[in-house]
C-alpha cells in the first residue's frame, strides 16, 4: 500500500481520536504494514473466518 493511499485514512482517523488513541492506531497500522512487507498476512477470507 502506498503512503498516498494510506495518508487520507490516517488523517481522517486522527481527527476523530484523542492523542493517545491516535498514536496507538498509528502503531497498529505500522505493525500491519511491517507484517505485510515480511509476507506475514492472511487473505480477507481467512481473517473473516477466524474473527466472526
Residue frames as qw, qx, qy, qz and C-alpha x, y, z in Angstrom:
[[0.000, 0.891, 0.455, 0.000, 0.00, 0.00, 0.00],
 [0.418, 0.417, -0.015, 0.807, 1.37, 3.36, -0.96],
 [0.202, -0.312, -0.454, 0.809, 1.52, 6.21, 1.52],
 [0.210, -0.034, -0.254, -0.944, -0.71, 8.22, -0.84],
 [0.544, -0.319, -0.663, -0.403, -3.47, 5.68, -0.24],
 [0.551, -0.367, -0.656, 0.362, -2.94, 5.42, 3.50],
 [0.205, 0.031, -0.235, 0.949, -2.47, 9.08, 4.38],
 [0.377, -0.330, -0.210, -0.839, -6.10, 10.25, 3.89],
 [0.731, -0.390, -0.538, -0.154, -7.42, 7.41, 6.04],
 [0.581, -0.190, -0.474, 0.634, -4.90, 8.11, 8.80],
 [0.033, 0.150, -0.090, 0.984, -5.69, 11.83, 8.75],
 [0.549, -0.388, -0.364, -0.645, -9.44, 11.17, 8.92],
 [0.751, -0.345, -0.545, 0.145, -8.95, 8.73, 11.76],
 [0.456, -0.013, -0.366, 0.811, -6.65, 11.14, 13.57],
 [0.178, -0.325, -0.046, -0.928, -9.25, 13.88, 13.55],
 [0.697, -0.408, -0.337, -0.484, -11.72, 11.63, 15.34],
 [0.823, -0.266, -0.430, 0.259, -9.42, 10.32, 18.13],
 [0.369, -0.912, 0.173, 0.034, -7.66, 11.79, 21.13],
 [0.193, 0.778, -0.598, -0.023, -3.84, 11.82, 21.02],
 [0.437, -0.354, 0.817, -0.130, -3.32, 8.53, 22.87],
 [0.764, 0.318, 0.535, -0.168, -5.77, 6.60, 20.69],
 [0.559, 0.797, -0.156, -0.169, -4.40, 8.17, 17.53],
 [0.072, 0.693, -0.717, -0.006, -0.82, 7.11, 18.27],
 [0.581, -0.108, 0.790, -0.162, -1.96, 3.63, 19.27],
 [0.758, 0.550, 0.289, -0.198, -3.78, 3.37, 15.93],
 [0.387, 0.814, -0.419, -0.108, -0.65, 4.51, 14.07],
 [0.260, -0.492, 0.829, -0.059, 1.42, 1.85, 15.84],
 [0.708, 0.179, 0.656, -0.191, -1.12, -0.81, 14.83],
 [0.657, 0.731, 0.004, -0.183, -1.07, 0.35, 11.23],
 [0.154, 0.761, -0.628, -0.049, 2.72, 0.25, 11.18],
 [0.493, -0.248, 0.827, -0.106, 2.76, -3.29, 12.63],
 [0.757, 0.436, 0.448, -0.191, 0.34, -4.36, 9.89],
 [0.510, 0.817, -0.241, -0.123, 2.46, -2.79, 7.16],
 [0.119, -0.634, 0.764, -0.021, 5.61, -4.40, 8.59],
 [0.661, 0.012, 0.735, -0.150, 3.89, -7.81, 8.68],
 [0.723, 0.637, 0.190, -0.188, 2.75, -7.36, 5.09],
 [0.299, 0.819, -0.482, -0.090, 6.25, -6.47, 3.92],
 [0.252, -0.429, 0.864, -0.080, 7.55, -9.68, 5.57],
 [0.470, 0.034, -0.765, -0.439, 4.84, -11.70, 3.84],
 [0.096, -0.177, -0.881, 0.427, 3.06, -12.38, 7.14],
 [0.422, 0.117, 0.095, -0.894, -0.58, -11.83, 6.31],
 [0.356, 0.277, 0.889, -0.076, -3.83, -13.67, 5.70],
 [0.037, -0.334, -0.593, -0.732, -6.40, -13.26, 2.98],
 [0.396, -0.203, 0.135, -0.885, -9.57, -11.39, 3.88],
 [0.802, -0.145, -0.436, -0.383, -11.46, -14.67, 3.68],
 [0.650, -0.021, -0.654, 0.386, -9.08, -16.33, 6.17],
 [0.066, 0.142, -0.431, 0.889, -9.27, -13.39, 8.54],
 [0.565, -0.202, -0.082, -0.796, -13.06, -13.26, 8.44],
 [0.799, -0.132, -0.561, -0.170, -13.33, -16.97, 9.13],
 [0.584, -0.100, -0.608, 0.529, -11.35, -16.58, 12.36],
 [0.070, -0.026, -0.317, 0.946, -12.89, -13.29, 13.55],
 [0.463, -0.305, -0.377, -0.742, -16.60, -13.97, 13.49]]
